[in-house]
Amino acid sequence: MKTTKIIILDDHRLFCEGLQYILKNTEEFEVIRHFQTGEELIASKEIHQADLLILDINLHGKSGIEIAREIRPYFRHLKIVCLSMLYDTYTLNKLQNIGVSGFFPKEIDACELISYLKKIIADNSFHTKPACLQSENVKVWNKDYNLSDKEIEIITLLYLGKTNKEIAVLLSRSTYTIETHRKNIARKTNTHNLAELIKLAKEKCWLD
């Protein structure tokens, strides 16, 4: 039986150690290294040797989504599984578009995780726990911040450096309407300037 070589990127050491303990007790999997930053991962020799990367979405600095997008074109052999405490349909769709093989909430139990990892190794479909797709578990930004899809789109355009006037032209709205949206976004997110808003957006994986 071929052993699947696994690398882990998660900046919570205790979680990494627990995950390694679970995986080392299976014959099918071998954890060859864990990392705490994307820079360490990309510079390592293990990324060339591994069959599967388990990647936390909510990292300090670059998000897991940014790292997955960055490495996907260069490491086609590597299957990527993302984990997080927070998730939503927007993020799940983004992960699928990048080419990630699966997503699971961090509260998943050990037996479920092992079962899903085996399925991911066996085929090329996107796998996730069915509960992740149920309405009470998705749209985390709506539950926490009550942001509309249009407001998320405006945040993304602000991140790309667009001005209110440019956003108005792109969305076929008046500048006044965009300014109103921005005031509502600031109120809902309790942010006081663009830097704070972009920082929050990165943490919550709202950006394309």
mmCIF file of the C-alpha atoms, coordinates in Angstrom:
data_MODEL
# 
_entry.id   MODEL 
# 
loop_
_atom_site.group_PDB 
_atom_site.id 
_atom_site.type_symbol 
_atom_site.label_atom_id 
_atom_site.label_alt_id 
_atom_site.label_comp_id 
_atom_site.label_asym_id 
_atom_site.label_entity_id 
_atom_site.label_seq_id 
_atom_site.pdbx_PDB_ins_code 
_atom_site.Cartn_x 
_atom_site.Cartn_y 
_atom_site.Cartn_z 
_atom_site.occupancy 
_atom_site.B_iso_or_equiv 
_atom_site.pdbx_formal_charge 
_atom_site.auth_seq_id 
_atom_site.auth_comp_id 
_atom_site.auth_asym_id 
_atom_site.auth_atom_id 
_atom_site.pdbx_PDB_model_num 
ATOM 1   C CA . MET A 1 1   ? 0.000   0.000  0.000   1.00 0.00 ? 1   MET A CA 1 
ATOM 2   C CA . LYS A 1 2   ? 1.356   3.404  -1.018  1.00 0.00 ? 2   LYS A CA 1 
ATOM 3   C CA . THR A 1 3   ? 1.668   5.857  1.872   1.00 0.00 ? 3   THR A CA 1 
ATOM 4   C CA . THR A 1 4   ? 0.310   9.351  1.245   1.00 0.00 ? 4   THR A CA 1 
ATOM 5   C CA . LYS A 1 5   ? 2.893   11.942 2.289   1.00 0.00 ? 5   LYS A CA 1 
ATOM 6   C CA . ILE A 1 6   ? 1.282   14.941 4.001   1.00 0.00 ? 6   ILE A CA 1 
ATOM 7   C CA . ILE A 1 7   ? 2.494   18.429 4.872   1.00 0.00 ? 7   ILE A CA 1 
ATOM 8   C CA . ILE A 1 8   ? 0.555   20.812 7.127   1.00 0.00 ? 8   ILE A CA 1 
ATOM 9   C CA . LEU A 1 9   ? 0.461   24.619 7.171   1.00 0.00 ? 9   LEU A CA 1 
ATOM 10  C CA . ASP A 1 10  ? -1.194  25.994 10.303  1.00 0.00 ? 10  ASP A CA 1 
ATOM 11  C CA . ASP A 1 11  ? 0.115   28.642 12.674  1.00 0.00 ? 11  ASP A CA 1 
ATOM 12  C CA . HIS A 1 12  ? -1.519  27.066 15.743  1.00 0.00 ? 12  HIS A CA 1 
ATOM 13  C CA . ARG A 1 13  ? 1.097   24.637 17.054  1.00 0.00 ? 13  ARG A CA 1 
ATOM 14  C CA . LEU A 1 14  ? -1.293  22.762 19.357  1.00 0.00 ? 14  LEU A CA 1 
ATOM 15  C CA . PHE A 1 15  ? -3.710  22.075 16.500  1.00 0.00 ? 15  PHE A CA 1 
ATOM 16  C CA . CYS A 1 16  ? -0.824  20.879 14.294  1.00 0.00 ? 16  CYS A CA 1 
ATOM 17  C CA . GLU A 1 17  ? 0.376   18.490 16.971  1.00 0.00 ? 17  GLU A CA 1 
ATOM 18  C CA . GLY A 1 18  ? -3.123  17.082 17.434  1.00 0.00 ? 18  GLY A CA 1 
ATOM 19  C CA . LEU A 1 19  ? -3.563  16.610 13.703  1.00 0.00 ? 19  LEU A CA 1 
ATOM 20  C CA . GLN A 1 20  ? -0.194  14.877 13.402  1.00 0.00 ? 20  GLN A CA 1 
ATOM 21  C CA . TYR A 1 21  ? -1.113  12.543 16.261  1.00 0.00 ? 21  TYR A CA 1 
ATOM 22  C CA . ILE A 1 22  ? -4.334  11.550 14.479  1.00 0.00 ? 22  ILE A CA 1 
ATOM 23  C CA . LEU A 1 23  ? -2.640  10.959 11.133  1.00 0.00 ? 23  LEU A CA 1 
ATOM 24  C CA . LYS A 1 24  ? 0.380   9.051  12.442  1.00 0.00 ? 24  LYS A CA 1 
ATOM 25  C CA . ASN A 1 25  ? -1.954  6.358  13.785  1.00 0.00 ? 25  ASN A CA 1 
ATOM 26  C CA . THR A 1 26  ? -3.075  5.430  10.275  1.00 0.00 ? 26  THR A CA 1 
ATOM 27  C CA . GLU A 1 27  ? -1.133  3.233  7.880   1.00 0.00 ? 27  GLU A CA 1 
ATOM 28  C CA . GLU A 1 28  ? -2.161  5.232  4.829   1.00 0.00 ? 28  GLU A CA 1 
ATOM 29  C CA . PHE A 1 29  ? -0.760  8.632  5.856   1.00 0.00 ? 29  PHE A CA 1 
ATOM 30  C CA . GLU A 1 30  ? 2.634   10.015 6.857   1.00 0.00 ? 30  GLU A CA 1 
ATOM 31  C CA . VAL A 1 31  ? 3.143   13.613 7.990   1.00 0.00 ? 31  VAL A CA 1 
ATOM 32  C CA . ILE A 1 32  ? 6.583   14.610 6.750   1.00 0.00 ? 32  ILE A CA 1 
ATOM 33  C CA . ARG A 1 33  ? 6.600   18.198 8.058   1.00 0.00 ? 33  ARG A CA 1 
ATOM 34  C CA . HIS A 1 34  ? 4.434   21.018 9.350   1.00 0.00 ? 34  HIS A CA 1 
ATOM 35  C CA . PHE A 1 35  ? 4.906   24.731 8.695   1.00 0.00 ? 35  PHE A CA 1 
ATOM 36  C CA . GLN A 1 36  ? 3.729   27.923 10.353  1.00 0.00 ? 36  GLN A CA 1 
ATOM 37  C CA . THR A 1 37  ? 4.140   30.344 7.424   1.00 0.00 ? 37  THR A CA 1 
ATOM 38  C CA . GLY A 1 38  ? 3.586   30.238 3.687   1.00 0.00 ? 38  GLY A CA 1 
ATOM 39  C CA . GLU A 1 39  ? 7.139   31.399 3.100   1.00 0.00 ? 39  GLU A CA 1 
ATOM 40  C CA . GLU A 1 40  ? 8.516   28.344 4.930   1.00 0.00 ? 40  GLU A CA 1 
ATOM 41  C CA . LEU A 1 41  ? 6.253   26.072 2.921   1.00 0.00 ? 41  LEU A CA 1 
ATOM 42  C CA . ILE A 1 42  ? 7.140   27.443 -0.506  1.00 0.00 ? 42  ILE A CA 1 
ATOM 43  C CA . ALA A 1 43  ? 10.892  27.409 0.224   1.00 0.00 ? 43  ALA A CA 1 
ATOM 44  C CA . SER A 1 44  ? 10.880  23.812 1.493   1.00 0.00 ? 44  SER A CA 1 
ATOM 45  C CA . LYS A 1 45  ? 11.930  20.634 -0.294  1.00 0.00 ? 45  LYS A CA 1 
ATOM 46  C CA . GLU A 1 46  ? 8.988   18.790 1.290   1.00 0.00 ? 46  GLU A CA 1 
ATOM 47  C CA . ILE A 1 47  ? 6.455   20.609 -0.902  1.00 0.00 ? 47  ILE A CA 1 
ATOM 48  C CA . HIS A 1 48  ? 7.981   18.737 -3.867  1.00 0.00 ? 48  HIS A CA 1 
ATOM 49  C CA . GLN A 1 49  ? 7.788   15.402 -2.040  1.00 0.00 ? 49  GLN A CA 1 
ATOM 50  C CA . ALA A 1 50  ? 4.298   15.625 -0.543  1.00 0.00 ? 50  ALA A CA 1 
ATOM 51  C CA . ASP A 1 51  ? 1.086   14.249 -2.036  1.00 0.00 ? 51  ASP A CA 1 
ATOM 52  C CA . LEU A 1 52  ? -1.285  16.313 0.119   1.00 0.00 ? 52  LEU A CA 1 
ATOM 53  C CA . LEU A 1 53  ? -1.220  19.718 1.823   1.00 0.00 ? 53  LEU A CA 1 
ATOM 54  C CA . ILE A 1 54  ? -3.542  20.424 4.762   1.00 0.00 ? 54  ILE A CA 1 
ATOM 55  C CA . LEU A 1 55  ? -3.887  24.203 4.848   1.00 0.00 ? 55  LEU A CA 1 
ATOM 56  C CA . ASP A 1 56  ? -5.499  26.526 7.387   1.00 0.00 ? 56  ASP A CA 1 
ATOM 57  C CA . ILE A 1 57  ? -7.422  29.358 5.715   1.00 0.00 ? 57  ILE A CA 1 
ATOM 58  C CA . ASN A 1 58  ? -7.079  31.914 8.507   1.00 0.00 ? 58  ASN A CA 1 
ATOM 59  C CA . LEU A 1 59  ? -3.341  32.476 8.863   1.00 0.00 ? 59  LEU A CA 1 
ATOM 60  C CA . HIS A 1 60  ? -1.457  35.540 10.032  1.00 0.00 ? 60  HIS A CA 1 
ATOM 61  C CA . GLY A 1 61  ? -0.182  37.456 7.023   1.00 0.00 ? 61  GLY A CA 1 
ATOM 62  C CA . LYS A 1 62  ? -1.198  35.805 3.755   1.00 0.00 ? 62  LYS A CA 1 
ATOM 63  C CA . SER A 1 63  ? -4.445  33.863 3.992   1.00 0.00 ? 63  SER A CA 1 
ATOM 64  C CA . GLY A 1 64  ? -4.594  30.185 3.115   1.00 0.00 ? 64  GLY A CA 1 
ATOM 65  C CA . ILE A 1 65  ? -6.615  31.075 0.023   1.00 0.00 ? 65  ILE A CA 1 
ATOM 66  C CA . GLU A 1 66  ? -3.850  33.392 -1.201  1.00 0.00 ? 66  GLU A CA 1 
ATOM 67  C CA . ILE A 1 67  ? -1.247  30.687 -0.604  1.00 0.00 ? 67  ILE A CA 1 
ATOM 68  C CA . ALA A 1 68  ? -3.335  28.039 -2.380  1.00 0.00 ? 68  ALA A CA 1 
ATOM 69  C CA . ARG A 1 69  ? -3.775  30.353 -5.367  1.00 0.00 ? 69  ARG A CA 1 
ATOM 70  C CA . GLU A 1 70  ? -0.033  31.102 -5.426  1.00 0.00 ? 70  GLU A CA 1 
ATOM 71  C CA . ILE A 1 71  ? 1.203   27.505 -5.332  1.00 0.00 ? 71  ILE A CA 1 
ATOM 72  C CA . ARG A 1 72  ? -1.504  25.814 -7.425  1.00 0.00 ? 72  ARG A CA 1 
ATOM 73  C CA . PRO A 1 73  ? 0.068   26.516 -10.857 1.00 0.00 ? 73  PRO A CA 1 
ATOM 74  C CA . TYR A 1 74  ? 3.499   25.256 -9.799  1.00 0.00 ? 74  TYR A CA 1 
ATOM 75  C CA . PHE A 1 75  ? 2.605   22.141 -7.780  1.00 0.00 ? 75  PHE A CA 1 
ATOM 76  C CA . ARG A 1 76  ? -0.055  20.378 -9.815  1.00 0.00 ? 76  ARG A CA 1 
ATOM 77  C CA . HIS A 1 77  ? 0.815   17.046 -8.209  1.00 0.00 ? 77  HIS A CA 1 
ATOM 78  C CA . LEU A 1 78  ? -0.151  18.360 -4.766  1.00 0.00 ? 78  LEU A CA 1 
ATOM 79  C CA . LYS A 1 79  ? -3.707  17.951 -3.533  1.00 0.00 ? 79  LYS A CA 1 
ATOM 80  C CA . ILE A 1 80  ? -4.779  20.731 -1.176  1.00 0.00 ? 80  ILE A CA 1 
ATOM 81  C CA . VAL A 1 81  ? -7.281  20.408 1.661   1.00 0.00 ? 81  VAL A CA 1 
ATOM 82  C CA . CYS A 1 82  ? -8.333  23.553 3.532   1.00 0.00 ? 82  CYS A CA 1 
ATOM 83  C CA . LEU A 1 83  ? -9.532  23.776 7.127   1.00 0.00 ? 83  LEU A CA 1 
ATOM 84  C CA . SER A 1 84  ? -11.106 26.635 9.064   1.00 0.00 ? 84  SER A CA 1 
ATOM 85  C CA . MET A 1 85  ? -13.437 27.448 11.934  1.00 0.00 ? 85  MET A CA 1 
ATOM 86  C CA . LEU A 1 86  ? -15.337 29.883 9.655   1.00 0.00 ? 86  LEU A CA 1 
ATOM 87  C CA . TYR A 1 87  ? -16.727 29.154 6.224   1.00 0.00 ? 87  TYR A CA 1 
ATOM 88  C CA . ASP A 1 88  ? -19.341 30.344 3.737   1.00 0.00 ? 88  ASP A CA 1 
ATOM 89  C CA . THR A 1 89  ? -20.512 29.593 0.215   1.00 0.00 ? 89  THR A CA 1 
ATOM 90  C CA . TYR A 1 90  ? -18.406 32.441 -1.164  1.00 0.00 ? 90  TYR A CA 1 
ATOM 91  C CA . THR A 1 91  ? -15.234 30.855 0.247   1.00 0.00 ? 91  THR A CA 1 
ATOM 92  C CA . LEU A 1 92  ? -16.172 27.314 -0.815  1.00 0.00 ? 92  LEU A CA 1 
ATOM 93  C CA . ASN A 1 93  ? -16.780 28.463 -4.391  1.00 0.00 ? 93  ASN A CA 1 
ATOM 94  C CA . LYS A 1 94  ? -13.485 30.338 -4.388  1.00 0.00 ? 94  LYS A CA 1 
ATOM 95  C CA . LEU A 1 95  ? -11.606 27.239 -3.197  1.00 0.00 ? 95  LEU A CA 1 
ATOM 96  C CA . GLN A 1 96  ? -13.148 25.114 -5.940  1.00 0.00 ? 96  GLN A CA 1 
ATOM 97  C CA . ASN A 1 97  ? -12.207 27.681 -8.583  1.00 0.00 ? 97  ASN A CA 1 
ATOM 98  C CA . ILE A 1 98  ? -8.596  27.708 -7.384  1.00 0.00 ? 98  ILE A CA 1 
ATOM 99  C CA . GLY A 1 99  ? -8.392  23.920 -7.644  1.00 0.00 ? 99  GLY A CA 1 
ATOM 100 C CA . VAL A 1 100 ? -8.471  22.937 -3.981  1.00 0.00 ? 100 VAL A CA 1 
ATOM 101 C CA . SER A 1 101 ? -9.517  19.313 -3.432  1.00 0.00 ? 101 SER A CA 1 
ATOM 102 C CA . GLY A 1 102 ? -11.552 19.730 -0.258  1.00 0.00 ? 102 GLY A CA 1 
ATOM 103 C CA . PHE A 1 103 ? -12.634 21.838 2.685   1.00 0.00 ? 103 PHE A CA 1 
ATOM 104 C CA . PHE A 1 104 ? -13.527 20.795 6.239   1.00 0.00 ? 104 PHE A CA 1 
ATOM 105 C CA . PRO A 1 105 ? -14.464 22.679 9.409   1.00 0.00 ? 105 PRO A CA 1 
ATOM 106 C CA . LYS A 1 106 ? -11.930 22.347 12.213  1.00 0.00 ? 106 LYS A CA 1 
ATOM 107 C CA . GLU A 1 107 ? -14.552 20.789 14.474  1.00 0.00 ? 107 GLU A CA 1 
ATOM 108 C CA . ILE A 1 108 ? -14.681 17.679 12.246  1.00 0.00 ? 108 ILE A CA 1 
ATOM 109 C CA . ASP A 1 109 ? -13.961 14.488 14.201  1.00 0.00 ? 109 ASP A CA 1 
ATOM 110 C CA . ALA A 1 110 ? -10.928 12.298 13.538  1.00 0.00 ? 110 ALA A CA 1 
ATOM 111 C CA . CYS A 1 111 ? -12.768 9.404  11.876  1.00 0.00 ? 111 CYS A CA 1 
ATOM 112 C CA . GLU A 1 112 ? -14.599 11.735 9.483   1.00 0.00 ? 112 GLU A CA 1 
ATOM 113 C CA . LEU A 1 113 ? -11.382 13.528 8.560   1.00 0.00 ? 113 LEU A CA 1 
ATOM 114 C CA . ILE A 1 114 ? -9.546  10.280 7.785   1.00 0.00 ? 114 ILE A CA 1 
ATOM 115 C CA . SER A 1 115 ? -12.489 9.059  5.697   1.00 0.00 ? 115 SER A CA 1 
ATOM 116 C CA . TYR A 1 116 ? -12.629 12.265 3.659   1.00 0.00 ? 116 TYR A CA 1 
ATOM 117 C CA . LEU A 1 117 ? -8.859  12.370 3.132   1.00 0.00 ? 117 LEU A CA 1 
ATOM 118 C CA . LYS A 1 118 ? -9.013  8.848  1.693   1.00 0.00 ? 118 LYS A CA 1 
ATOM 119 C CA . LYS A 1 119 ? -11.737 9.955  -0.733  1.00 0.00 ? 119 LYS A CA 1 
ATOM 120 C CA . ILE A 1 120 ? -9.687  12.979 -1.790  1.00 0.00 ? 120 ILE A CA 1 
ATOM 121 C CA . ILE A 1 121 ? -6.639  10.832 -2.520  1.00 0.00 ? 121 ILE A CA 1 
ATOM 122 C CA . ALA A 1 122 ? -8.789  8.391  -4.484  1.00 0.00 ? 122 ALA A CA 1 
ATOM 123 C CA . ASP A 1 123 ? -10.391 10.858 -6.927  1.00 0.00 ? 123 ASP A CA 1 
ATOM 124 C CA . ASN A 1 124 ? -10.308 14.383 -8.301  1.00 0.00 ? 124 ASN A CA 1 
ATOM 125 C CA . SER A 1 125 ? -13.675 15.668 -7.024  1.00 0.00 ? 125 SER A CA 1 
ATOM 126 C CA . PHE A 1 126 ? -14.117 18.507 -4.555  1.00 0.00 ? 126 PHE A CA 1 
ATOM 127 C CA . HIS A 1 127 ? -15.058 17.091 -1.141  1.00 0.00 ? 127 HIS A CA 1 
ATOM 128 C CA . THR A 1 128 ? -16.587 18.817 1.842   1.00 0.00 ? 128 THR A CA 1 
ATOM 129 C CA . LYS A 1 129 ? -18.708 17.851 4.809   1.00 0.00 ? 129 LYS A CA 1 
ATOM 130 C CA . PRO A 1 130 ? -22.376 18.092 3.703   1.00 0.00 ? 130 PRO A CA 1 
ATOM 131 C CA . ALA A 1 131 ? -23.199 20.312 6.701   1.00 0.00 ? 131 ALA A CA 1 
ATOM 132 C CA . CYS A 1 132 ? -20.895 22.985 5.249   1.00 0.00 ? 132 CYS A CA 1 
ATOM 133 C CA . LEU A 1 133 ? -23.397 23.466 2.446   1.00 0.00 ? 133 LEU A CA 1 
ATOM 134 C CA . GLN A 1 134 ? -26.467 23.784 4.681   1.00 0.00 ? 134 GLN A CA 1 
ATOM 135 C CA . SER A 1 135 ? -27.975 27.227 5.091   1.00 0.00 ? 135 SER A CA 1 
ATOM 136 C CA . GLU A 1 136 ? -27.414 27.571 8.833   1.00 0.00 ? 136 GLU A CA 1 
ATOM 137 C CA . ASN A 1 137 ? -23.680 27.116 8.369   1.00 0.00 ? 137 ASN A CA 1 
ATOM 138 C CA . VAL A 1 138 ? -23.013 29.380 5.387   1.00 0.00 ? 138 VAL A CA 1 
ATOM 139 C CA . LYS A 1 139 ? -22.833 33.096 4.714   1.00 0.00 ? 139 LYS A CA 1 
ATOM 140 C CA . VAL A 1 140 ? -20.728 33.792 7.775   1.00 0.00 ? 140 VAL A CA 1 
ATOM 141 C CA . TRP A 1 141 ? -20.254 37.397 6.698   1.00 0.00 ? 141 TRP A CA 1 
ATOM 142 C CA . ASN A 1 142 ? -24.046 37.863 6.586   1.00 0.00 ? 142 ASN A CA 1 
ATOM 143 C CA . LYS A 1 143 ? -24.478 36.429 10.067  1.00 0.00 ? 143 LYS A CA 1 
ATOM 144 C CA . ASP A 1 144 ? -21.670 38.434 11.620  1.00 0.00 ? 144 ASP A CA 1 
ATOM 145 C CA . TYR A 1 145 ? -21.760 41.627 9.550   1.00 0.00 ? 145 TYR A CA 1 
ATOM 146 C CA . ASN A 1 146 ? -24.956 41.516 7.459   1.00 0.00 ? 146 ASN A CA 1 
ATOM 147 C CA . LEU A 1 147 ? -23.050 42.492 4.322   1.00 0.00 ? 147 LEU A CA 1 
ATOM 148 C CA . SER A 1 148 ? -24.749 42.166 0.943   1.00 0.00 ? 148 SER A CA 1 
ATOM 149 C CA . ASP A 1 149 ? -23.098 40.640 -2.128  1.00 0.00 ? 149 ASP A CA 1 
ATOM 150 C CA . LYS A 1 150 ? -22.914 44.153 -3.593  1.00 0.00 ? 150 LYS A CA 1 
ATOM 151 C CA . GLU A 1 151 ? -21.060 45.427 -0.510  1.00 0.00 ? 151 GLU A CA 1 
ATOM 152 C CA . ILE A 1 152 ? -18.599 42.528 -0.790  1.00 0.00 ? 152 ILE A CA 1 
ATOM 153 C CA . GLU A 1 153 ? -18.063 43.484 -4.442  1.00 0.00 ? 153 GLU A CA 1 
ATOM 154 C CA . ILE A 1 154 ? -17.377 47.102 -3.467  1.00 0.00 ? 154 ILE A CA 1 
ATOM 155 C CA . ILE A 1 155 ? -14.883 45.996 -0.787  1.00 0.00 ? 155 ILE A CA 1 
ATOM 156 C CA . THR A 1 156 ? -13.077 43.913 -3.407  1.00 0.00 ? 156 THR A CA 1 
ATOM 157 C CA . LEU A 1 157 ? -12.878 46.869 -5.788  1.00 0.00 ? 157 LEU A CA 1 
ATOM 158 C CA . LEU A 1 158 ? -11.568 49.108 -2.987  1.00 0.00 ? 158 LEU A CA 1 
ATOM 159 C CA . TYR A 1 159 ? -8.884  46.493 -2.304  1.00 0.00 ? 159 TYR A CA 1 
ATOM 160 C CA . LEU A 1 160 ? -7.929  46.697 -5.994  1.00 0.00 ? 160 LEU A CA 1 
ATOM 161 C CA . GLY A 1 161 ? -7.349  50.439 -5.577  1.00 0.00 ? 161 GLY A CA 1 
ATOM 162 C CA . LYS A 1 162 ? -10.465 51.746 -7.275  1.00 0.00 ? 162 LYS A CA 1 
ATOM 163 C CA . THR A 1 163 ? -11.873 55.142 -6.257  1.00 0.00 ? 163 THR A CA 1 
ATOM 164 C CA . ASN A 1 164 ? -15.539 55.793 -5.480  1.00 0.00 ? 164 ASN A CA 1 
ATOM 165 C CA . LYS A 1 165 ? -15.935 57.386 -8.921  1.00 0.00 ? 165 LYS A CA 1 
ATOM 166 C CA . GLU A 1 166 ? -14.315 54.428 -10.692 1.00 0.00 ? 166 GLU A CA 1 
ATOM 167 C CA . ILE A 1 167 ? -16.453 51.951 -8.744  1.00 0.00 ? 167 ILE A CA 1 
ATOM 168 C CA . ALA A 1 168 ? -19.571 53.935 -9.662  1.00 0.00 ? 168 ALA A CA 1 
ATOM 169 C CA . VAL A 1 169 ? -18.708 53.617 -13.366 1.00 0.00 ? 169 VAL A CA 1 
ATOM 170 C CA . LEU A 1 170 ? -17.920 49.880 -13.086 1.00 0.00 ? 170 LEU A CA 1 
ATOM 171 C CA . LEU A 1 171 ? -21.162 49.115 -11.247 1.00 0.00 ? 171 LEU A CA 1 
ATOM 172 C CA . SER A 1 172 ? -23.325 51.591 -13.174 1.00 0.00 ? 172 SER A CA 1 
ATOM 173 C CA . ARG A 1 173 ? -24.233 53.466 -10.018 1.00 0.00 ? 173 ARG A CA 1 
ATOM 174 C CA . SER A 1 174 ? -23.903 57.077 -8.933  1.00 0.00 ? 174 SER A CA 1 
ATOM 175 C CA . THR A 1 175 ? -20.928 58.191 -6.867  1.00 0.00 ? 175 THR A CA 1 
ATOM 176 C CA . TYR A 1 176 ? -23.377 59.144 -4.123  1.00 0.00 ? 176 TYR A CA 1 
ATOM 177 C CA . THR A 1 177 ? -24.712 55.559 -4.044  1.00 0.00 ? 177 THR A CA 1 
ATOM 178 C CA . ILE A 1 178 ? -21.182 54.169 -3.675  1.00 0.00 ? 178 ILE A CA 1 
ATOM 179 C CA . GLU A 1 179 ? -20.441 56.636 -0.879  1.00 0.00 ? 179 GLU A CA 1 
ATOM 180 C CA . THR A 1 180 ? -23.618 55.510 0.872   1.00 0.00 ? 180 THR A CA 1 
ATOM 181 C CA . HIS A 1 181 ? -22.603 51.861 0.505   1.00 0.00 ? 181 HIS A CA 1 
ATOM 182 C CA . ARG A 1 182 ? -19.214 52.674 1.999   1.00 0.00 ? 182 ARG A CA 1 
ATOM 183 C CA . LYS A 1 183 ? -20.799 54.373 4.995   1.00 0.00 ? 183 LYS A CA 1 
ATOM 184 C CA . ASN A 1 184 ? -23.004 51.323 5.528   1.00 0.00 ? 184 ASN A CA 1 
ATOM 185 C CA . ILE A 1 185 ? -20.017 48.986 5.190   1.00 0.00 ? 185 ILE A CA 1 
ATOM 186 C CA . ALA A 1 186 ? -18.053 51.015 7.768   1.00 0.00 ? 186 ALA A CA 1 
ATOM 187 C CA . ARG A 1 187 ? -21.001 50.944 10.157  1.00 0.00 ? 187 ARG A CA 1 
ATOM 188 C CA . LYS A 1 188 ? -21.635 47.212 9.772   1.00 0.00 ? 188 LYS A CA 1 
ATOM 189 C CA . THR A 1 189 ? -17.971 46.233 10.116  1.00 0.00 ? 189 THR A CA 1 
ATOM 190 C CA . ASN A 1 190 ? -17.104 48.838 12.760  1.00 0.00 ? 190 ASN A CA 1 
ATOM 191 C CA . THR A 1 191 ? -14.074 49.937 10.724  1.00 0.00 ? 191 THR A CA 1 
ATOM 192 C CA . HIS A 1 192 ? -12.842 53.518 10.694  1.00 0.00 ? 192 HIS A CA 1 
ATOM 193 C CA . ASN A 1 193 ? -10.684 53.656 7.583   1.00 0.00 ? 193 ASN A CA 1 
ATOM 194 C CA . LEU A 1 194 ? -9.862  51.718 4.438   1.00 0.00 ? 194 LEU A CA 1 
ATOM 195 C CA . ALA A 1 195 ? -6.817  50.016 5.963   1.00 0.00 ? 195 ALA A CA 1 
ATOM 196 C CA . GLU A 1 196 ? -8.936  48.553 8.770   1.00 0.00 ? 196 GLU A CA 1 
ATOM 197 C CA . LEU A 1 197 ? -11.573 47.399 6.291   1.00 0.00 ? 197 LEU A CA 1 
ATOM 198 C CA . ILE A 1 198 ? -9.048  45.664 4.014   1.00 0.00 ? 198 ILE A CA 1 
ATOM 199 C CA . LYS A 1 199 ? -7.396  43.990 7.009   1.00 0.00 ? 199 LYS A CA 1 
ATOM 200 C CA . LEU A 1 200 ? -10.771 42.618 8.101   1.00 0.00 ? 200 LEU A CA 1 
ATOM 201 C CA . ALA A 1 201 ? -11.632 41.540 4.559   1.00 0.00 ? 201 ALA A CA 1 
ATOM 202 C CA . LYS A 1 202 ? -8.391  39.546 4.302   1.00 0.00 ? 202 LYS A CA 1 
ATOM 203 C CA . GLU A 1 203 ? -8.976  37.896 7.658   1.00 0.00 ? 203 GLU A CA 1 
ATOM 204 C CA . LYS A 1 204 ? -12.513 36.889 6.623   1.00 0.00 ? 204 LYS A CA 1 
ATOM 205 C CA . CYS A 1 205 ? -11.460 35.777 3.110   1.00 0.00 ? 205 CYS A CA 1 
ATOM 206 C CA . TRP A 1 206 ? -13.873 38.166 1.367   1.00 0.00 ? 206 TRP A CA 1 
ATOM 207 C CA . LEU A 1 207 ? -11.408 39.123 -1.374  1.00 0.00 ? 207 LEU A CA 1 
ATOM 208 C CA . ASP A 1 208 ? -10.945 37.423 -4.716  1.00 0.00 ? 208 ASP A CA 1 
# 
